[in-house]
């Protein structure tokens, strides 16, 4: 999934909450706001909405545990 700025995430979530669960309509509306190539797809909108409903934020959560070393 492409990283979106905070403003873009807010726009995506506004359109999502305006049109509810009709993801095809949401993606159509977002193609007008974003360029045709930069518009998020259905799975990106669904995952962003789920993350927002679960955490109340669109920020990425650091995974718990020890960080991986630079060497693999």
Backbone as CSV, one residue per row, in Angstrom:
resi,resn,N_x,N_y,N_z,CA_x,CA_y,CA_z,C_x,C_y,C_z
1,UNK,0.838,-1.166,0.000,0.000,0.000,0.000,0.886,1.232,0.000
2,UNK,0.543,2.160,-0.830,1.265,3.422,-0.923,1.036,4.246,0.336
3,UNK,2.034,4.980,0.768,1.901,5.835,1.940,1.191,7.116,1.538
4,UNK,0.233,7.508,2.330,-0.503,8.738,2.089,-0.194,9.730,3.199
5,UNK,-0.254,11.023,2.874,-0.030,12.050,3.885,-1.236,12.106,4.817
6,UNK,-1.084,12.830,5.912,-2.200,12.964,6.868,-3.409,13.599,6.195
7,UNK,-3.182,14.625,5.378,-4.295,15.285,4.689,-5.017,14.339,3.744
8,UNK,-4.254,13.517,3.034,-4.858,12.552,2.123,-5.653,11.505,2.895
9,UNK,-5.120,11.065,4.041,-5.845,10.096,4.868,-7.158,10.686,5.361
10,UNK,-7.128,11.950,5.745,-8.353,12.608,6.208,-9.366,12.678,5.084
11,UNK,-8.926,13.017,3.874,-9.844,13.071,2.735,-10.435,11.698,2.440
12,UNK,-9.614,10.668,2.483,-10.086,9.312,2.221,-11.127,8.914,3.258
13,UNK,-10.862,9.191,4.524,-11.798,8.819,5.586,-13.082,9.635,5.527
14,UNK,-12.998,10.908,5.149,-14.216,11.725,5.002,-15.132,11.135,3.937
15,UNK,-14.541,10.796,2.789,-15.347,10.213,1.708,-15.901,8.859,2.142
16,UNK,-15.096,8.096,2.868,-15.558,6.787,3.348,-16.770,6.935,4.266
17,UNK,-16.724,7.875,5.186,-17.838,8.032,6.118,-19.039,8.720,5.470
18,UNK,-18.816,9.466,4.380,-19.946,10.067,3.659,-20.737,8.999,2.904
19,UNK,-20.034,8.043,2.279,-20.695,7.071,1.418,-20.847,5.700,2.059
20,UNK,-20.410,5.542,3.285,-20.631,4.285,3.996,-19.844,3.133,3.432
21,UNK,-20.495,1.998,3.293,-19.830,0.757,2.895,-19.786,0.533,1.390
22,UNK,-20.230,1.483,0.606,-20.223,1.335,-0.852,-18.834,1.714,-1.385
23,UNK,-17.923,0.727,-1.393,-16.533,1.001,-1.718,-16.327,1.386,-3.180
24,UNK,-17.139,0.881,-4.074,-17.012,1.261,-5.480,-17.286,2.753,-5.650
25,UNK,-18.298,3.260,-4.969,-18.617,4.688,-5.029,-17.519,5.521,-4.365
26,UNK,-16.964,5.016,-3.282,-15.890,5.729,-2.582,-14.684,5.887,-3.503
27,UNK,-14.290,4.802,-4.169,-13.132,4.852,-5.065,-13.413,5.783,-6.242
28,UNK,-14.630,5.769,-6.764,-14.991,6.685,-7.855,-14.845,8.137,-7.421
29,UNK,-15.312,8.446,-6.228,-15.223,9.824,-5.720,-13.771,10.230,-5.454
30,UNK,-12.973,9.279,-4.999,-11.573,9.594,-4.703,-10.747,9.791,-5.968
31,UNK,-11.165,9.212,-7.080,-10.466,9.434,-8.345,-10.578,10.888,-8.783
32,UNK,-11.649,11.563,-8.369,-11.809,12.978,-8.694,-10.878,13.819,-7.820
33,UNK,-10.782,13.453,-6.538,-9.953,14.206,-5.599,-8.474,13.988,-5.903
34,UNK,-8.064,12.735,-6.039,-6.689,12.395,-6.388,-6.614,12.261,-7.903
35,UNK,-5.431,12.197,-8.431,-5.310,11.889,-9.851,-5.762,10.453,-10.063
36,UNK,-6.045,10.112,-11.277,-6.536,8.765,-11.562,-5.539,7.700,-11.113
37,UNK,-4.258,7.938,-11.313,-3.237,6.949,-10.950,-2.971,6.901,-9.454
38,UNK,-3.157,8.012,-8.746,-2.829,8.073,-7.327,-4.008,7.746,-6.419
39,UNK,-5.159,7.487,-6.984,-6.339,7.182,-6.172,-6.163,5.822,-5.503
40,UNK,-6.550,5.710,-4.244,-6.423,4.421,-3.556,-7.437,3.415,-4.091
41,UNK,-7.083,2.148,-4.027,-8.011,1.113,-4.468,-8.902,0.690,-3.299
42,UNK,-9.797,-0.235,-3.561,-10.785,-0.657,-2.566,-10.112,-1.228,-1.320
43,UNK,-9.109,-2.080,-1.508,-8.462,-2.697,-0.349,-7.727,-1.663,0.505
44,UNK,-7.166,-0.626,-0.111,-6.490,0.427,0.651,-7.496,1.209,1.485
45,UNK,-8.660,1.510,0.912,-9.697,2.235,1.648,-10.218,1.377,2.796
46,UNK,-10.437,0.096,2.528,-10.936,-0.806,3.576,-9.940,-0.924,4.726
47,UNK,-8.665,-1.099,4.406,-7.680,-1.260,5.476,-7.487,0.034,6.256
48,UNK,-7.539,1.184,5.582,-7.408,2.456,6.282,-8.605,2.709,7.191
49,UNK,-9.803,2.380,6.721,-11.002,2.555,7.537,-10.981,1.613,8.735
50,UNK,-10.533,0.378,8.526,-10.456,-0.581,9.634,-9.433,-0.130,10.667
51,UNK,-8.282,0.348,10.198,-7.255,0.835,11.121,-7.771,2.021,11.924
52,UNK,-8.505,2.917,11.268,-9.042,4.088,11.963,-10.093,3.680,12.992
53,UNK,-10.952,2.728,12.638,-11.984,2.277,13.576,-11.371,1.516,14.757
54,UNK,-10.293,0.766,14.508,-9.665,-0.001,15.578,-8.837,0.871,16.520
55,UNK,-8.041,1.779,15.944,-7.098,2.542,16.753,-7.500,3.995,16.965
56,UNK,-8.378,4.540,16.128,-8.741,5.951,16.228,-7.715,6.859,15.594
57,UNK,-6.779,6.284,14.861,-5.721,7.061,14.235,-5.326,6.390,12.929
58,UNK,-4.675,7.148,12.054,-4.175,6.571,10.814,-2.677,6.367,10.868
59,UNK,-2.076,6.643,12.017,-0.628,6.460,12.175,-0.283,4.984,12.221
60,UNK,0.905,4.666,11.742,1.391,3.291,11.827,1.831,3.018,13.250
61,UNK,1.535,1.839,13.729,1.890,1.445,15.082,3.197,0.665,15.015
62,UNK,4.138,1.027,15.880,5.385,0.274,15.920,5.087,-1.126,16.436
63,UNK,5.680,-2.104,15.801,5.467,-3.471,16.243,6.309,-3.728,17.489
64,UNK,5.731,-4.420,18.459,6.484,-4.693,19.676,7.589,-5.716,19.410
65,UNK,8.584,-5.676,20.231,9.644,-6.662,20.095,10.957,-6.026,19.740
66,UNK,11.925,-6.860,19.658,13.277,-6.419,19.377,13.406,-6.054,17.902
67,UNK,14.060,-4.935,17.608,14.241,-4.566,16.195,15.180,-5.533,15.473
68,UNK,14.963,-5.701,14.210,15.817,-6.585,13.430,17.180,-5.944,13.236
69,UNK,18.205,-6.779,13.169,19.542,-6.256,12.918,19.666,-5.877,11.454
70,UNK,20.652,-5.104,11.149,20.852,-4.695,9.765,21.334,-5.847,8.899
71,UNK,21.973,-6.787,9.519,22.434,-7.960,8.785,21.351,-9.022,8.807
72,UNK,21.165,-9.661,7.717,20.160,-10.716,7.667,20.809,-12.057,7.453
